[in-house]
Amino acid sequence: MAESSQPHRHHSPTTPVEERVEALEALLIEKGVLDPAAIDAVIEHYEHRIGPMNGAKVVARAWSDPDYRARLLKDGTAAIAELGFGGPEGNHMVVLENTPQIHNAVVCTLCSCYPWPVLGLPPNWYKSPPYRARMVREPRVVLAEMGCHVPADVEIRVWDSSAEVRYLVLPERPEGTDGHTEEDLAALVTRDSMIGVARL
Amino acid sequence: MSPREVLEAGLAEETVPRANGSIAFDEPWQGRALAMAVLVVERSGRGWDDFRRHLIAALGEDTERPYWESWVRALDRFVRDVGLLAPRSAAEPRRS
């Protein structure tokens, strides 16, 4: 996880990769392929408009509305679109239901595929070679290291994001939440529980 | 504020801190590289998977290289691959 161990830099001298990004941007703008405002708008979108709160709304709706839950498990993309979420990295969504017997967890062994419209952009550890490699080989150990202790009698299923499919884990509804509104429930849902590296 | 807006504001407060992962950029250039990829894929008429192939290749070349540097390599190759720029990209001025 080299990238997270590096010191956070502000206004440091320009690095080669920064120069490369700047040069590419200048060229794409000059050729009329992109304009700066569009770039800014996309950054704004990914920094502020999408994130795990979207997925939390989907989960809370599924916990509150059995019909929605059924639609979500049958066609994740369509049911998620009902709440207004979609776009790149979310065109083929599959929702994985945790049960008392099964715990689902998601990885992308080849790169960093992740359901952007419902979870935002992936955390650094998700993109790290150790997580990508080890989550498939020894998921129970990796989950325990991340503080997620899956009972021995619960089966762990690890899903490797393929070219098209992006996964969202539907965690089990916590006990003692019977009177909760959808809003209350959404506040309980964490990003990590929707990747399957935490339990609620 | 409507109940929905209250919810969104509350949840955004809860989830925006880096610890919960909704902000993924340690440095501004990473955000620009991401945005360029999203837009270039869109403008190229290709699918995201075409970019993903370049990303997998770049990540596979050097597992020690920081993630976003591999991303930039993939972006540069994608841009040239789809012919949005001349074959010799000015984004690599120092290669010669």
Interface residues (C-beta under 8 A of the other chain):
Chain A: A2 E3 Q6 H8 R9 P16 V17 E18 R20 V21 E22 A23 L24 E25 A26 L27 L28 K31 V33 L34 A38 I39 D40 V42 I43 Y46 E47 H48 I50 G51 P52 M53 A56 K57 P88 E89 N91 L110 C111 S112 C113 L119 G120 L121 P122 P123 N124 K127 S128 P129 A163 E164 E183 A186 A187 T190 R191
Chain B: P3 V6 L7 E8 G10 L11 A12 E14 T15 V16 N20 G21 S22 I23 A24 F25 D26 E27 W29 G31 R32 A33 L34 A35 M36 V38 L39 V40 V41 R43 W48 D49 R52 L55 I56 L59 G60 T63 E64 P66 Y67 W68 E69 V72 L75 D76 V79 L84 L85 S89 A90 A91 E92 P93 R94
